[in-house]
Each structure stands twice: as structure tokens, then as C-alpha cells.
Amino acid sequence: MKIYALVGKSGTGKSYKAIDICREKGIETIIDDGLFIAGNLILAGVSAKGQPTKVGAIKTALFKFEPHRNAVVEKIKEINPRSILVLGTSDKMVQQISETLELPEISEIIHIEDVTTAEERETARHYRQDVGIHTIPVPTFEIKRGFYGYVMETLLGLTGKGNKSEEKTIVRPTYSYLGEYKLSTSVISDIVIYSSKGIKGVKNVDRVAVGESPQGKIIELIAYLDYGVSIPEVGRQLQMQIASRVKAMTALNLNAVNIEVRTAK
């Protein structure tokens, strides 16, 4: 097993650059911010970006919590990859992560300054410090499984260029420099009401409620339909439109859209 490391200060674009380095050097897996990533999948770990405090995030990134560490160590042994790229903010940090996860000695340390331009690092710094967002080198569909409730958007490239097969994900962590991100239920309710407009057979919607589940938000509402319309057909159309627009406008994960149907008066 060959171990590589990518070192750079926070906000210099390490996570974004990681996929390029893996492709160039044929590296199979990545250790980044508490996650063990192979290809386009998160195989094990808990992301530091999902921790409620910065201290918790640092401890998670360093695998200080034993159950977290053990799960990642076991998965690495199970997969037994030929190569791993470890990301960290200093030579000492990547060495510490490598030792904690019982990895072989690091054979090559790559510094972010050697593989990016000053302009690229400044762009990354802007996203981190001014906008308060971070990147994780896996596709959006995979991140959404473990980052319920966070703002996410696809990033094809910091310069606006890129290949869809190299899709990256921006995640705003709960300890964001811009404060904790929360979305009022009244906002979601307004989006639901707006989404019902224009659907033939839907008179109006009422009593929108937003609940929680481990898989995402649960939206419940009462829909008043015109007499004589196909309830299954109109109800399904309303469900799909609500789900599509809520996801597009908020980036929240939805577990269900439950509709109670009544006849319009």
C-alpha cells in the first residue's frame, strides 16, 4: 500500500484538487476530513464538516473518536487499496492521521503550492473565508446521504470549467464562518403553495407541515382538488412538482411528500 499526502492550509483548495492528483497518479482512495473515499463513494467515516463545533470538526478530521477511527481502520483493511491520498493542513497533521489509521509510512508529500496557481488558491480562499463554503471530492448524490439539511450545489470547477464525470460538491458546514444555516418552515411552506399553482385540478393547498426524519424532511399538506379529476394522477403530479421545486430552491433532502386529498368546496 502506497501512501501519498496533500498538504495545504485551510481554504487553499485541497479537497478540490485531490481528484486531479488521484487521476494523475493513479491513486485509488482518499482520506479527507474524517472520510474514507474510494472512487465516487464514501466507504467509511464521519465528516468533520458535519460537526456542530469547530473543535469537534478538528477532532473528527484527526480521527480522535475511537468508534470513528476503528470503523475507518477496518474498512481500509477490508478494501486494502494499493494507494491512499491523505489530506491535511500540515506535514505533521498528515503524519498523525497516517499513524492513527495504522497506515504505512507516507512515501510522497505534495504541497498545494506546487500543484496550484496563486490565483486558484485565492479563489479557494474566497470560497472558504468570504462565502463560508467547503468542498468534498465526491458527487452530490453521494454526499446527500450523509449531509442531511446542509446547503449543497454542484461545482464543475472553480473557474467554471470541468467535466461532469468529475462532479464535486460544495458543503456549507454547521460551524460556517457566516453562521449556522437554517431554513424557516414558513419558507418551505411558501414554496409548497407556490408549487401547487398551475397544476390543473388543484384548487389550493392548506395546512403545510414540515417534519424531520434521518433521511430528510417530511412535508405534509392538505390539497383541495376539483371534483371529477383523477386523484392518483393529480396527486402524483403535485407530489413530484413540490419535491422538485423544494430540492431545487433549498438543496434540502426530502424523504416524503404526504398529501391528504379533499374535494374543493
Contacts in CASP RR format, 6 or more apart in sequence:
PFRMAT RR
TARGET T0000
AUTHOR 0000-0000-0000
METHOD contacts of the structure
MODEL  1
MKIYALVGKSGTGKSYKAIDICREKGIETIIDDGLFIAGNLILAGVSAKG
QPTKVGAIKTALFKFEPHRNAVVEKIKEINPRSILVLGTSDKMVQQISET
LELPEISEIIHIEDVTTAEERETARHYRQDVGIHTIPVPTFEIKRGFYGY
VMETLLGLTGKGNKSEEKTIVRPTYSYLGEYKLSTSVISDIVIYSSKGIK
GVKNVDRVAVGESPQGKIIELIAYLDYGVSIPEVGRQLQMQIASRVKAMT
ALNLNAVNIEVRTAK
1 80 0 8 1.000
1 81 0 8 1.000
1 82 0 8 1.000
1 83 0 8 1.000
1 84 0 8 1.000
1 103 0 8 1.000
1 104 0 8 1.000
2 82 0 8 1.000
2 83 0 8 1.000
2 84 0 8 1.000
2 104 0 8 1.000
2 107 0 8 1.000
3 83 0 8 1.000
3 84 0 8 1.000
3 86 0 8 1.000
3 98 0 8 1.000
3 103 0 8 1.000
3 104 0 8 1.000
3 105 0 8 1.000
3 106 0 8 1.000
3 107 0 8 1.000
4 21 0 8 1.000
4 25 0 8 1.000
4 27 0 8 1.000
4 83 0 8 1.000
4 84 0 8 1.000
4 85 0 8 1.000
4 86 0 8 1.000
4 106 0 8 1.000
4 107 0 8 1.000
4 108 0 8 1.000
4 109 0 8 1.000
4 110 0 8 1.000
5 85 0 8 1.000
5 86 0 8 1.000
5 87 0 8 1.000
5 88 0 8 1.000
5 91 0 8 1.000
5 94 0 8 1.000
5 95 0 8 1.000
5 98 0 8 1.000
5 106 0 8 1.000
5 108 0 8 1.000
5 109 0 8 1.000
5 110 0 8 1.000
6 14 0 8 1.000
6 17 0 8 1.000
6 18 0 8 1.000
6 21 0 8 1.000
6 85 0 8 1.000
6 86 0 8 1.000
6 87 0 8 1.000
6 88 0 8 1.000
6 94 0 8 1.000
6 110 0 8 1.000
6 111 0 8 1.000
6 112 0 8 1.000
6 115 0 8 1.000
7 14 0 8 1.000
7 87 0 8 1.000
7 88 0 8 1.000
7 89 0 8 1.000
7 90 0 8 1.000
7 91 0 8 1.000
7 93 0 8 1.000
7 94 0 8 1.000
7 109 0 8 1.000
7 110 0 8 1.000
7 111 0 8 1.000
7 112 0 8 1.000
8 14 0 8 1.000
8 88 0 8 1.000
8 89 0 8 1.000
8 90 0 8 1.000
8 111 0 8 1.000
8 112 0 8 1.000
8 113 0 8 1.000
9 89 0 8 1.000
9 112 0 8 1.000
10 89 0 8 1.000
10 128 0 8 1.000
11 121 0 8 1.000
11 124 0 8 1.000
11 125 0 8 1.000
11 127 0 8 1.000
11 128 0 8 1.000
11 129 0 8 1.000
11 134 0 8 1.000
12 112 0 8 1.000
12 116 0 8 1.000
12 121 0 8 1.000
12 124 0 8 1.000
12 125 0 8 1.000
13 112 0 8 1.000
13 116 0 8 1.000
13 120 0 8 1.000
13 121 0 8 1.000
13 124 0 8 1.000
13 135 0 8 1.000
13 158 0 8 1.000
14 32 0 8 1.000
14 87 0 8 1.000
14 88 0 8 1.000
14 112 0 8 1.000
15 32 0 8 1.000
15 33 0 8 1.000
15 87 0 8 1.000
15 134 0 8 1.000
15 135 0 8 1.000
15 136 0 8 1.000
15 137 0 8 1.000
15 168 0 8 1.000
16 124 0 8 1.000
16 135 0 8 1.000
16 137 0 8 1.000
16 155 0 8 1.000
16 157 0 8 1.000
16 158 0 8 1.000
16 168 0 8 1.000
17 112 0 8 1.000
17 115 0 8 1.000
17 116 0 8 1.000
18 30 0 8 1.000
18 32 0 8 1.000
18 85 0 8 1.000
18 87 0 8 1.000
18 137 0 8 1.000
19 137 0 8 1.000
19 166 0 8 1.000
19 168 0 8 1.000
20 115 0 8 1.000
21 27 0 8 1.000
21 85 0 8 1.000
21 110 0 8 1.000
21 115 0 8 1.000
22 28 0 8 1.000
22 30 0 8 1.000
22 85 0 8 1.000
25 83 0 8 1.000
25 85 0 8 1.000
26 83 0 8 1.000
27 83 0 8 1.000
27 84 0 8 1.000
27 85 0 8 1.000
28 38 0 8 1.000
28 39 0 8 1.000
28 81 0 8 1.000
28 82 0 8 1.000
28 83 0 8 1.000
28 84 0 8 1.000
29 36 0 8 1.000
29 37 0 8 1.000
29 38 0 8 1.000
29 39 0 8 1.000
29 43 0 8 1.000
29 76 0 8 1.000
29 79 0 8 1.000
29 81 0 8 1.000
29 83 0 8 1.000
29 84 0 8 1.000
29 85 0 8 1.000
30 36 0 8 1.000
30 37 0 8 1.000
30 38 0 8 1.000
30 84 0 8 1.000
30 85 0 8 1.000
30 86 0 8 1.000
30 87 0 8 1.000
30 137 0 8 1.000
31 37 0 8 1.000
31 72 0 8 1.000
31 84 0 8 1.000
31 85 0 8 1.000
31 86 0 8 1.000
31 87 0 8 1.000
31 97 0 8 1.000
31 101 0 8 1.000
32 87 0 8 1.000
32 136 0 8 1.000
32 137 0 8 1.000
33 47 0 8 1.000
33 48 0 8 1.000
33 49 0 8 1.000
33 57 0 8 1.000
33 60 0 8 1.000
33 61 0 8 1.000
33 87 0 8 1.000
33 136 0 8 1.000
34 45 0 8 1.000
34 46 0 8 1.000
34 47 0 8 1.000
34 48 0 8 1.000
34 60 0 8 1.000
34 61 0 8 1.000
34 63 0 8 1.000
34 68 0 8 1.000
34 72 0 8 1.000
35 42 0 8 1.000
35 44 0 8 1.000
35 45 0 8 1.000
35 46 0 8 1.000
35 47 0 8 1.000
35 136 0 8 1.000
36 42 0 8 1.000
36 43 0 8 1.000
36 44 0 8 1.000
36 45 0 8 1.000
36 72 0 8 1.000
36 75 0 8 1.000
36 76 0 8 1.000
37 43 0 8 1.000
37 137 0 8 1.000
37 138 0 8 1.000
38 79 0 8 1.000
38 81 0 8 1.000
39 138 0 8 1.000
40 138 0 8 1.000
40 139 0 8 1.000
40 142 0 8 1.000
41 138 0 8 1.000
41 142 0 8 1.000
42 138 0 8 1.000
42 142 0 8 1.000
42 143 0 8 1.000
42 145 0 8 1.000
42 146 0 8 1.000
43 75 0 8 1.000
43 79 0 8 1.000
44 71 0 8 1.000
44 72 0 8 1.000
44 74 0 8 1.000
44 75 0 8 1.000
44 76 0 8 1.000
45 68 0 8 1.000
45 71 0 8 1.000
45 72 0 8 1.000
45 75 0 8 1.000
46 60 0 8 1.000
46 65 0 8 1.000
46 68 0 8 1.000
47 60 0 8 1.000
47 136 0 8 1.000
47 146 0 8 1.000
47 147 0 8 1.000
47 171 0 8 1.000
48 56 0 8 1.000
48 57 0 8 1.000
48 58 0 8 1.000
48 60 0 8 1.000
48 61 0 8 1.000
48 173 0 8 1.000
49 57 0 8 1.000
49 134 0 8 1.000
49 136 0 8 1.000
49 147 0 8 1.000
49 171 0 8 1.000
49 173 0 8 1.000
50 57 0 8 1.000
50 147 0 8 1.000
50 150 0 8 1.000
50 171 0 8 1.000
50 173 0 8 1.000
50 174 0 8 1.000
51 57 0 8 1.000
51 60 0 8 1.000
51 173 0 8 1.000
51 174 0 8 1.000
51 175 0 8 1.000
52 174 0 8 1.000
52 175 0 8 1.000
53 175 0 8 1.000
54 175 0 8 1.000
57 173 0 8 1.000
57 175 0 8 1.000
59 65 0 8 1.000
60 68 0 8 1.000
61 88 0 8 1.000
61 97 0 8 1.000
62 93 0 8 1.000
62 96 0 8 1.000
62 97 0 8 1.000
62 100 0 8 1.000
63 69 0 8 1.000
63 72 0 8 1.000
63 97 0 8 1.000
63 100 0 8 1.000
63 101 0 8 1.000
69 100 0 8 1.000
69 101 0 8 1.000
72 101 0 8 1.000
73 101 0 8 1.000
73 102 0 8 1.000
76 84 0 8 1.000
76 101 0 8 1.000
76 103 0 8 1.000
84 103 0 8 1.000
86 94 0 8 1.000
86 97 0 8 1.000
86 98 0 8 1.000
86 103 0 8 1.000
86 106 0 8 1.000
87 94 0 8 1.000
88 94 0 8 1.000
88 97 0 8 1.000
91 109 0 8 1.000
94 106 0 8 1.000
94 109 0 8 1.000
95 106 0 8 1.000
97 103 0 8 1.000
98 104 0 8 1.000
98 105 0 8 1.000
98 106 0 8 1.000
112 121 0 8 1.000
113 121 0 8 1.000
116 124 0 8 1.000
120 158 0 8 1.000
120 159 0 8 1.000
123 158 0 8 1.000
123 159 0 8 1.000
124 158 0 8 1.000
127 133 0 8 1.000
127 134 0 8 1.000
127 135 0 8 1.000
127 158 0 8 1.000
127 170 0 8 1.000
128 134 0 8 1.000
128 177 0 8 1.000
129 177 0 8 1.000
131 178 0 8 1.000
132 172 0 8 1.000
132 176 0 8 1.000
132 177 0 8 1.000
132 178 0 8 1.000
133 151 0 8 1.000
133 170 0 8 1.000
133 171 0 8 1.000
133 172 0 8 1.000
133 176 0 8 1.000
134 170 0 8 1.000
134 171 0 8 1.000
134 172 0 8 1.000
134 173 0 8 1.000
135 155 0 8 1.000
135 168 0 8 1.000
135 169 0 8 1.000
135 170 0 8 1.000
135 171 0 8 1.000
136 143 0 8 1.000
136 168 0 8 1.000
136 169 0 8 1.000
136 171 0 8 1.000
137 168 0 8 1.000
138 168 0 8 1.000
138 169 0 8 1.000
139 167 0 8 1.000
139 168 0 8 1.000
139 169 0 8 1.000
140 152 0 8 1.000
140 153 0 8 1.000
140 154 0 8 1.000
140 167 0 8 1.000
140 169 0 8 1.000
143 152 0 8 1.000
143 169 0 8 1.000
143 171 0 8 1.000
144 152 0 8 1.000
144 253 0 8 1.000
147 171 0 8 1.000
148 214 0 8 1.000
148 215 0 8 1.000
148 216 0 8 1.000
148 253 0 8 1.000
149 216 0 8 1.000
149 217 0 8 1.000
149 252 0 8 1.000
149 253 0 8 1.000
150 171 0 8 1.000
150 172 0 8 1.000
150 173 0 8 1.000
150 174 0 8 1.000
150 181 0 8 1.000
150 251 0 8 1.000
151 170 0 8 1.000
151 171 0 8 1.000
151 172 0 8 1.000
151 181 0 8 1.000
151 251 0 8 1.000
152 169 0 8 1.000
152 170 0 8 1.000
152 171 0 8 1.000
152 251 0 8 1.000
153 169 0 8 1.000
153 170 0 8 1.000
153 251 0 8 1.000
154 167 0 8 1.000
154 168 0 8 1.000
154 169 0 8 1.000
154 170 0 8 1.000
155 167 0 8 1.000
155 168 0 8 1.000
155 169 0 8 1.000
155 170 0 8 1.000
156 162 0 8 1.000
156 163 0 8 1.000
156 164 0 8 1.000
156 166 0 8 1.000
156 167 0 8 1.000
156 168 0 8 1.000
157 168 0 8 1.000
172 178 0 8 1.000
172 181 0 8 1.000
174 180 0 8 1.000
174 181 0 8 1.000
183 250 0 8 1.000
183 252 0 8 1.000
185 209 0 8 1.000
185 210 0 8 1.000
187 250 0 8 1.000
188 208 0 8 1.000
188 210 0 8 1.000
188 217 0 8 1.000
188 219 0 8 1.000
188 246 0 8 1.000
188 250 0 8 1.000
188 252 0 8 1.000
189 208 0 8 1.000
189 210 0 8 1.000
191 242 0 8 1.000
191 245 0 8 1.000
191 246 0 8 1.000
191 249 0 8 1.000
191 250 0 8 1.000
192 205 0 8 1.000
192 208 0 8 1.000
192 219 0 8 1.000
192 221 0 8 1.000
192 242 0 8 1.000
192 246 0 8 1.000
193 204 0 8 1.000
193 205 0 8 1.000
193 208 0 8 1.000
194 245 0 8 1.000
195 238 0 8 1.000
195 241 0 8 1.000
195 242 0 8 1.000
195 244 0 8 1.000
195 245 0 8 1.000
195 246 0 8 1.000
196 202 0 8 1.000
196 204 0 8 1.000
196 205 0 8 1.000
196 223 0 8 1.000
196 238 0 8 1.000
196 241 0 8 1.000
196 242 0 8 1.000
199 234 0 8 1.000
199 237 0 8 1.000
199 238 0 8 1.000
199 241 0 8 1.000
200 229 0 8 1.000
200 234 0 8 1.000
201 225 0 8 1.000
201 226 0 8 1.000
201 229 0 8 1.000
201 234 0 8 1.000
202 223 0 8 1.000
202 224 0 8 1.000
202 225 0 8 1.000
202 226 0 8 1.000
202 234 0 8 1.000
202 238 0 8 1.000
203 224 0 8 1.000
203 225 0 8 1.000
203 226 0 8 1.000
203 264 0 8 1.000
204 223 0 8 1.000
204 224 0 8 1.000
204 264 0 8 1.000
205 221 0 8 1.000
205 222 0 8 1.000
205 223 0 8 1.000
205 224 0 8 1.000
205 238 0 8 1.000
206 221 0 8 1.000
206 222 0 8 1.000
206 224 0 8 1.000
207 220 0 8 1.000
207 221 0 8 1.000
207 222 0 8 1.000
208 219 0 8 1.000
208 220 0 8 1.000
208 221 0 8 1.000
209 219 0 8 1.000
209 220 0 8 1.000
209 221 0 8 1.000
210 217 0 8 1.000
210 218 0 8 1.000
210 219 0 8 1.000
210 220 0 8 1.000
211 217 0 8 1.000
211 218 0 8 1.000
211 219 0 8 1.000
211 220 0 8 1.000
212 218 0 8 1.000
213 255 0 8 1.000
213 256 0 8 1.000
215 253 0 8 1.000
215 255 0 8 1.000
216 252 0 8 1.000
216 253 0 8 1.000
216 254 0 8 1.000
216 255 0 8 1.000
217 246 0 8 1.000
217 252 0 8 1.000
217 253 0 8 1.000
217 254 0 8 1.000
217 255 0 8 1.000
218 254 0 8 1.000
218 255 0 8 1.000
218 256 0 8 1.000
218 258 0 8 1.000
219 242 0 8 1.000
219 246 0 8 1.000
219 254 0 8 1.000
219 256 0 8 1.000
219 257 0 8 1.000
219 258 0 8 1.000
220 258 0 8 1.000
220 259 0 8 1.000
220 260 0 8 1.000
221 242 0 8 1.000
221 257 0 8 1.000
221 258 0 8 1.000
221 259 0 8 1.000
221 260 0 8 1.000
222 259 0 8 1.000
222 260 0 8 1.000
222 261 0 8 1.000
222 262 0 8 1.000
223 235 0 8 1.000
223 238 0 8 1.000
223 259 0 8 1.000
223 260 0 8 1.000
223 261 0 8 1.000
223 262 0 8 1.000
224 262 0 8 1.000
224 263 0 8 1.000
224 264 0 8 1.000
224 265 0 8 1.000
225 231 0 8 1.000
225 234 0 8 1.000
225 235 0 8 1.000
225 261 0 8 1.000
225 262 0 8 1.000
225 263 0 8 1.000
225 264 0 8 1.000
226 264 0 8 1.000
227 263 0 8 1.000
227 264 0 8 1.000
231 261 0 8 1.000
235 259 0 8 1.000
235 261 0 8 1.000
238 259 0 8 1.000
239 257 0 8 1.000
239 259 0 8 1.000
242 257 0 8 1.000
243 254 0 8 1.000
243 257 0 8 1.000
246 252 0 8 1.000
246 254 0 8 1.000
247 253 0 8 1.000
247 254 0 8 1.000
END
